[in-house]
């Protein structure tokens, strides 16, 4: 249970379903119910495919490039920190114009599965293994699907200020996780260097 929570929470924070809810509503408010449901399915399927492909090919890419997992932890932590600080400091996330494929882009990626999620799952894969990482990733996608499905109700309950506050808190937690990843990467690098020496 502890391993599940430790793999589930970082993905939950990185995915930030409530934080991207205002953008999802903005993109889909002009759609009919059936079109909105189709967009939701398209976004979740796109996010799943991108996440799973990156999760299982990530190590192979690292091997070709000669990159250690500890290197990726440091670089990934830095990216997550930059993303979280941007989300904390900016007033409002930029909206993109909708299109016929907006379920795939920009909702599926980069909103649902973007750099933060991809960085998180590849690091979790090293720490907790494929089963726990995939399980956590899939459950988070299900939560995102439910959040999108009940978008109007959740938005009315939280209000505009509530949604923004939740997003800022999630970004702050993501910043803390980013620092933790960088710390672990540095420790792993030092350990690897000392072992070789």
Number of C-alpha atoms within 10 A of each C-alpha: 6 7 12 14 13 16 25 22 17 23 26 21 24 28 27 24 23 24 24 20 23 19 18 22 16 13 21 18 12 11 12 10 11 9 13 19 17 12 24 24 18 19 27 23 16 19 26 20 13 15 23 19 10 17 22 14 12 18 17 13 12 14 12 8 9 10 13 14 20 22 17 18 28 23 17 25 28 17 17 27 23 15 18 24 16 13 18 19 10 10 9 10 12 8 12 13 9 15 11 9 13 20 26 22 19 21 26 25 20 15 23 27 26 18 17 27 24 21 25 25 27 25 24 23 19 14 14 15 14 17 11 19 26 21 14 23 25 18 14 21 23 13 15 24 18 13 18 25 15 12 18 14 12 15 18 11 11 14 13 11 10 15 19 20 15 15 21 20 15 24 25 18 16 27 24 15 21 28 18 15 24 22 16 16 23 16 14 18 18 13 12 12 10 9 8 7 6
